[in-house]
Amino acid sequence: MSGLLIRELKLRGLAERILIVCPANLAFQWQRELKEKFDEKFVVMKGSDIREQFGVNQWTDQDRVTTSLDLAKRNDILPGLKQARWDLVIVDEAHRMSWSLPAKKTARYALGELLRDSTDHLLLLTATPHKGDPANFSLFLQLLDPDAYADTTSIREAMNNGRAPFYLRRTKEKMVFFPELQPDGSWKAKSIFTKRIPRTVDFHIDGDEYDLYRAVTKFVKRQSAAAANSENPQARAVGFLTALFQRRLASSTFSLRSSLANRATRLDEALKKALNTTITADLPDADELDEMDDAERDKFERQIAAATLSKNADQVRTEIGELRDLAARAKLVEDAQTETKLCKLKDLLTSEGFFTDPGKRLLVFTEFRDTLDYLMKVLKEDWKFTVGCIHGGMHAGDPVNPQPGTRLYAEQRFKKGDTQVLVATEAAGEGINLQCCHVLFNYDIPWNPNRLEQRMGRIHRYGQDKDCLIFNFVATNTIEGSVLQKLLEKLQEIRKALDDAVFNVVGEVLPAAQIERVLCDYDAGKLGEGDLEDELLKDVDEGHFRAICQNALEGLASKKLNLSMLIERKAKAQERRVVPETIARFLAEAAARVPFALKPVNQLPHTFDPAKTPHTLRTYEAAPDWKLPVLADKYPRFTTERDAAKQHSLE
């Protein structure tokens, strides 16, 4: 929809300078989709681009820009952004710019106000604009227009009167193909999108593996309790690291061992430098940490790995000893090759037929690069699968000619069937289209519920013709595993009542950092084990989900489908349509006048092979009023016959 709007405004001469603001992990997808589907070239603006061009305002120099929401809101970025004027601004996941705080606007909301005042056209894209707070929703709508719907009363009146000039609502669950006539004379519309079927793969860890879990948990709780008593950057950094140990432990023993060993090494190096472990105050907030891809998070972890709350060298040596002891115990579990989750993975690969059917494809997600490397080795060397991977350390790749080692190259090989299994971190959570596959394994469960929806979205896309099977691996005899299992069970119950719409709003019921915050409070001793479930699941009920699914925007946007009118309009359109023969004749006659050679293709009616684009057309392209995309040197075979286009994949 955004691409069509961009094209329409450009043709009218109303959109030369365009800015797209989105979460960082969506920037590549926007750039790629607009290039592939609309031939619109956008640059992705990063913080490094701005730093490297010191003294130059990139916001005024570039006319087509995609950037991240959290980069644009930064105090050091805003002065340059304020100097830029845009014809069109598009904000994806716009609900993130909600006012949120009772008495103080957020930095994201302030950015929204700046963008509103810096553009002639503003498009806000969101699946969940209203979380049950009318006052907050009113403030959100003021980003569109500070005068229209400026209070809750006017919003309620608009809903009652059915007047909604600013809003359009489309959900995947409600989208259908044009109705088809049934033998009994009725009309039936088939859903465009298939079902998402989540299943929990639960297991218990035991023996040395469970002993390791208890030892790491004891260490994490002690460190977390110490960090919770201080607000300084050192304490925040230690709090982040201890939470990371928990997540890595839940991901894989190999990932945990890598993190423990790295921290021990960095502390040892710091000890030799006389405890030079100072951490600057410029630490990202919880939302910014959550939006980091695996490469960025690993880099940040290395930067703060030497942070410690130890007060002297002896305490640091003791901490290093504990870390190395835990790493050694992890190595023993790893070497035994009896890690419960890995055994469960092999069992599931067997029962689902992946060992016996090389043509059956599988997407495996994990949060951590270390776990990805571990799974790649096991799947390829031990179990003899053909395996590819996508992670945050890989470049996106050229959409036209992607090179080995890029994300697009890995995606293409998976689509062609050259690799049977694709292992990915959150770097593939957005921007990668894998509807060629319908089975997904979440080898670890992200603490941000939105990530689950994003992962599913890689296979649950337009063109997917099978129901999508999602398998979630959870160790249910661990504290975090038990909590996550109960959450997944709750979501499954609500899904039965509300269908797949539950996945679209889970991030509004459970904000990105809430699970981590609750578990960290437990580790710090602020919550007891009995409080965990109540604190985390207090808002996870059918009524709350239903209220958000049927929110104010549902009331403001039209929901009714006038089937008889659509059928009548289609019949009239069929009568008035320009037939393929007429279009083909027009193109042939027009091309002859240029002249532009169009060679008819034998045995394919109304199909042509164009010659090279003639110089005559290039002269028109150079004219100042030319509004179309740049002409190609040569165009591929095309047809005016719909059936021929589908059968032979033609333009």
N, C-alpha and C positions, 0 to 999 in steps of 0.2 A: 504494500500500500504506500509506504514512504517513497519507494522508487518511482511509482506512478505519479505521485504528487510532485516530486522533484522534476520529472520529465515534463509534466504539464506546465508548471511554473516557469521552467526554462524556455519552453516554446512560446510562452507569452512574454518573455523578456523580463520576468519578475524575480528570477533567482539565479544570480551570478555568483554570489558569495553565500556559501552554505556551511553551517557548523552542525556536526552531530556529536552530542554528548551522551555517553553511555558508561556502564560499568567497565572497568579495564579489561575484563576477560571477554567482552563483546566487541571490542574495537576492531579486531581482525575480521570477525564475521561481517560486520557492516562494510568494511573496505572490500572484502572479497565478493559479497553478494551484489553490491552495487556495481562492481566492475563486471562480473560475469553476466548478470541479468539485465543491466541497463547501460553498460559501457560507460559508467561514470567513474572517473579516477579520483580517489580521495587519498590524502596523506594521513597517516596516523601520527598525531602529535604526542610525543613523550617528553618527560621532564629533561631527559638527556639532550633532546633536540634543542630545547630552549637554552640550556646551559652552554651547549657548544656554539651557539650563534649569539654570543654575548654582544649586546649593543644593537641587535636587530630584533624587531618585533615580529615574530613568526605569525602571530594572529592576524596582522594586517598584510603580511607578505603572501600568505597562502589563501586561495579562494575556496578550496574544498578540503575541509578538515574534519577528521574524526579524533576525538580525545576522550579521556576518562573523566568521569564525574569528580573523582577525588583529586585528580591533578588540577582541574579547572578551579576548584574551590579554595586552593591554597593561597595564603596571604602573599607569597612571593610571586604568584602567577597572575593574580587578579588585576594588578595595575596595567599589565600589557593587554589583558583581555578587555579591560574597560575601554581601551582606545579603539577597539575594532567595532565595526558596524556590519551587520549581517542582513541578507535578504530573507533567509530562512534558517531557523534553528530547530533541530529535532532532538528531543530528549527521550532516550529509551530508559525503561524502568523508572519512570518519572516519579513514582510514589516515594522513591528514596529522597526526594526533595521536600517531603512533608515538613511542616513546622515542628512537630514532635514534642518539643519541650514546652511546659505550661506557660512559662513567662519569658522565654528567650528563644529567638529564632536560631535554627541551626545554620552552620556554614553552608550546607547544601541548599537550604531555603534561600539564603541571601544570594547565592549564585543564581538560583532560579529567577529572582527579582532582577538581577543584572541582565540576564539573558533576555527576559521579557522586554526590558527597556532598550535592548540593543538590536532588535530585529523587527522587521515588518511582518513576518509570519512565524508563528510558534506552534509546533506540534508536540504534544506530550503523549507518550506511549506508555501504557501501564495496564497490567491485568488486574491489579488490586489497588484502586485509588482510595478506598474508603474502608477504614477499620472499625467502624461503629462510633466514631467521634465526630458528630456534625460540625462542631466548631473547627476542628482540625481540617476537615474536608473543605469547609468554606475558605480557610486560608490557602489550602492547596489550589482551589479553583481560581483564587485571585492571581495566581501566576499566569493564567490565561487572560484574565481581564480583571483589574482591581475594582471595577465598578459593577460588573455583572455578577449576580449570585454572591454578593459580598457578605451575606449573613445567612444563618441557618433558615430563617423564615422564607427568604426568596428561593432558596434551594427546594424547600418543601413545597412551595407553590408551583415551581416548575415541574416537579414530579407529579403533582396532582393534575396539572393542566396538560401534561404530556409535551411541553415545549422544551426542546433541548437542541439549540442551534450549534452548540460546541462539541457534541459528543457522538461517538460511534462505538458500539460494543460488538465485538466478534470473539467468540471463544471456540477453541478447537472442537469441544464436545458438541456444539450446536451446528457446526458447519456440515452441510450435506451436498451431494451431487444433485443436479436437476432431477426432479421426480420422473420416474419411468412408469409408463402405462402398464398395468397388470392385466392378466387374462380376464379377471372379473370386472374390468372397467375402472377400477380404482387407480389412484396414483400413489407410488411409494418412493420416498426419498432415501437413498442409502448414505450412511455417514461417510464422510471423507476420511476420517481418521479411525484407525483400529483401536482396540482396547489395550490398556496397560495392565498387566497381571503381575503384581508383586508377590514374591514368596520368600519367606524367611528360612534360611539354612542355619539352624541353631546347633550348637555343639558345646561340650564341656571340655575345658582344659584340665589336665591332671598331672601328677608326678612332678618331675623337675620343672615342667612348664608352669604349673600352678605355683610351685615354690618361688620361681622367678617372678611371677606376677605379684605375689605377696611381698617379696623383698623390694621390688620397684615401687609398689604402692606405698609401702612404709617410708621409703626414702622421699617420694614425692610429697606425701602428707607433711613430713617434717619440714621440708624446704618451703612448701606452700604456706604453712602456718607462720614461718619466720617472715616470708615476703609479705604476708597480709598485714603485718603490723607496721608497715612503712609505706609511704607514698612516693619515695624517691625513685629515680630512674633505675637504679640498681635492683631494687625490689621488683619493679615492674618487669624488668628483663628476666630475673630469676623466675618470676611467676609464669612468664611466657614459656621458658625452657622446661619447667616442670610439667606444664600442661602438654607440651610437645612430647615429652617422654611417654605420657599416658597414651596419646594418640598413636605414637609409633609402636608402642607395645601392642595395641589393639590391631595394628596393621600387619606387622611381621616381626619376628625375633631378629631378623637380619637388620631391619630398619632401626630397631631399638639399639642394637649393638653398635651400629655405625654412629648414632647420635651420642651414646654414652662415651664411646672411645674418643670422638671428636672433642667433646667437652673436657674430658680428662687431659687431653693433649694441650688444649688451649689454656687451661688453668695451670698446667705445668710450665708452659712457656711464659705465662704471666708471672708465675712465682719467680722465675729466673730474672725477670725484669722488675723485681722489687714490688710486686703486687700492683702493677700498673693496669688496673682493671676498671678504670672509670668509664661509665657509660654516659653518653650525652643525654640531655633531656628531650632530644628530638626523636621520640619513639612514636611509631604509628599507633593509631587507636585500634580498637577491636575490629571495627568494620574494615579498615584499611588492611589489617593483617589478614582478614578472611578473604579479601579479594586478591591477595598475592597468588601468583601461580607457584608451582613447586620450585622452579628455579629461583624466583625472587625470595621465597620463604627460606630456602636452603642458604642463600647468600646472607639473609638477615640473621639466621641462626648462627652462622659462622662468625658474624660480626659481634654478636653478644654472648658467644659461648663462654667467654672468660668472666662474665659477670658472676659475682659471688657475694654472699652476705657474711662470709667468714671474716673474722676480725683480725686474724694474725696468720703468720706463715704456717704454724702448726695446724691450725684449723683447716687451712687450704690443703695441706698435705693429707689430712684425714679425709677430706672430701674427695680428693683425687683417688685415694685408696678405695673408697666406697664405690666410686664410678667404675674403676677398673675391675673391681670384684664383680660388680653387676654385669659388666661387659663380658667377663670371662664365663660367668654362669650362662649368659645368653649364647655364647659360642658353643658351649656344651650341648644346649638344647638344639641349636642349629645343626651341629655335626651329627647328632643322633638321627636326623632326618625323620623325626616322628612328630613334627609340629602338627597339632591336631587340625588346624585350619587347612594346611596344605594337603593332608590326607583326605579331608572332606572335599577339597577342590577336585582331587583325582577321582573320588567316588562319583561326584556330580558330573564330571566330564564323561565318565563311563556310562552312567545311567541315561544321560541325555544324548548319547550316541556320537560324541565328537571323535572318539578314537576310531570308530568304524566307518564314519562318513566324512572324508576329507573335504567334501563340498559344503559342509555345514559350518557356518562362520560364527565366531564368538567375539564379543567385545568385553574386556575385563578392565574395570576401573579400580585405581588405588590413589590414595592421597599423596604418596611419597615416592620420589624417584628411586630411593634405595629399594623399596618393595618392588617397584617396576623392574629394576635390574635383576633382582632375585627371582621373580616370576619368569622373566625372559629366559634366564639360564635354565631353570627347571623345565619349563615348557619345551624349550628347544633341544637342550642337550640330554635331558633325562627321559622326556616323554615324546620326543621326536616330532613335535608339531612344527609347521612353518609359522613363524611369529614375526610380527611387526610391532612398532611402538610409536607413541606420540607423547612427548613431555615438554615442559616449559623451556628446556635448554635448546630446543630445535627452532630454526627459523621457519616462518610460515611457508615460504616457497613461492615461486612464480606460478600463477594459475595456468598460464599457457604451456610452460615447459618446466615443471617442477623437477628439481635435482634430488638425487639420493641424499638422505639425511634431513630432509625437510618434512614438515607435517603433511603437506599436500601429496608428496611422493608416497608416504606411508598410507595415506587415505586411498590413493589411486590403486596401489598394489592390493589393498584389502578388497576394494570394490571389484577388481578384476579376478579375484580368487587366487592371486599369487601367494597370499598369506591367509592362513585359516583363522588365526587368533591375533587380535590386535589388543595390546596392553597399553593403557593410557592413564595419565594423571589428569588433573582438572584442566590442563592445557587443551584437552580435547573436549572439555565440557561444553564449549561453545565454538561455533564456527566450523565444525566438521559434520558433514552429512553422511550418515551411514545407514540409510534405510535398506541397504542390501542385506543387512543383518537384523535378526529379530530377537536375539538372546543376549542378555547383558548380565554379567556377574559383578556385583559390588563387593570386591574382596575385602574392603573395609568400608565402614559407614561414616560419611562425613558428619561432623557435628553441626554443620549448617544445613538444615533441611532443604533449602533452595538448591543445594548442590545435587540432591537426589533427583529433583525435577529436571535440572539441566543435563544430568547424565542420561536420563531416560529420553530426553529430547534429541539425542544424537541418533537414536534408532526410531523413535516415535515421531515420524515426520511425514510430510506429504509424499505420497508414492509408496509408503509402506503398505504391503498387502496382507501381512500376517499380524495377528495379535502379538504384542511384545511381552516376552517373559523376562521378568526382572528378579534375580536371585540375590538376596541380601545375607551376607555371612556375619553371624553374631555369636560371640562366646557368651552364653547366658549365665555362667556362674562367675562372672566378673561384675563389679559394681556398674561400670559404664555400659557393659554389654547388656546387663539386665534392664537398665533404664532405656537403652535404645530399643531393645526388644519390645518393651511395653509401649513405647512410642509407635513403633511400626505396627503393632497389633491394634492400637487405637486408630491409627490412620486407615488400616484395612477395614475396621468396623465402620468408620465414617464413609469410606469409599463405597461400601455396599449401599449406603443410603443416598449418597450424593453423586455417585459415579466418579469418573475421573476428574471432575471439577475440583476435588479435594487437593490434587497435586498443584493446581494453579495458585492456591492461596495459602499453602502451608507456611510459606515464609512470612506471612502477615500474622499468623497465630503464634509462630515460633520465630522471632527475629534471629538474624544470622548468628549472633554471639551468645544467645541465651543458654543453649545447652552447655557450652564451654564455661559460661559464667556460673551456672548452677553447680557443675562438677568441680570447678575451682573453689567455690564456697564450701563444698563438702570436704575437699582436700585440706582447706585451711581451717577446718573445724567449726565453720560458721553454721553448717547444716549437719544434722545427724543422718544416718543411713535411711531412717524411716521417713525423713522429710523430703528426700530426693524426688520420689515419685510425685508427691503432692505438689511440690514447687514447680516441677517441669511440666506436668500434665494438667495443671489446674485450668488452663484455657482450651485444652484439646478435647472438645466435645462437639457433638453433632450440631447443637444449637448455635454455637459460636461460629463454626464453619459455614453453616447455612446462612447466618446473618451476613457474613462477609461475601459469600458467593452471590447473595441477592442484595447487594449493597446499593448505595445511592446511585451509582452509575447505571446499574441495571434499571433503576426507576427512571433515570433521565434518558436512557437510550431505548429505541424501539425494539421490541422483542418479538412482535407478531410477524408471521410469514403468511402473506396473502397468496395461497397456493393457486387459486383459480385465476387471479390476475396474472401471475407469472406464466401459467400455461397459455393464457390468451395472448400475452405479449410475445411469447416464443413463437406461437403459430403465426402471428402477424410478421414477426421478424423473418421467419422462414419464407413467407410469401414475397417479402420485399428484398431478400438478400441478393447480393450480386454473386452470380454463380461462378465457379472456378474457371469455366471457359472464357467468360467475359474478362475476368481479371488477367488471365494468361494472354488473351489477345491484346488488351490494353498495354501490358508490359512489353510484349514483342514489338508492337507498333511504336511505342515511345522510345524503346531502345534503338530501333532502326533510325530514328530521327537524330540521335545524339552524334554519331553512331556509337552503339555499345553492343558488342556481339553477345547474343544469348543463344547457345546451342541447345536445341531440343534433345531430350534424352529418349532414345528408342525404348519402347515397351513400358514407359512410365508417362502417362498422359499429363500434359500441362506441367512438365518438369524441365528445368533448364540448368545448364552449366555455364555460368558467366565467364567471359574472358577477363583479362586484367582491366581494372578500372581506367577508363580513358582520361587523357589529359584535359579534355573539354570540361568534364565534371569538376576537375580540380580548380578550374578558374572560378566556378561558383562558390566552392568551399572557401576561397580566400576573401570573399565579399564580407563586409562588416556586419551585414544582417543575417549571415548564416547561423542558424540555431541548432542544426543537427550535429550528431557526433562526427568525429573525424572519419573520413572515408578510408576504407581498407584498400590495400593494393589489389587484392583479389577476394571475391566473395565465394563461399561454398555453394554447392548445388542446392537449389530450392524448388519448391512446388507450390501450386495453388490448390492442390487436392489434399484435404484433411487426412483421408485414409492413407494416402501415399506417404505423407509426412510422418505419420505414426509408425507405419510399417518399416520405413527405411531410415528413420531418425533424421529427417531432413528439416531444414528451416521452413 
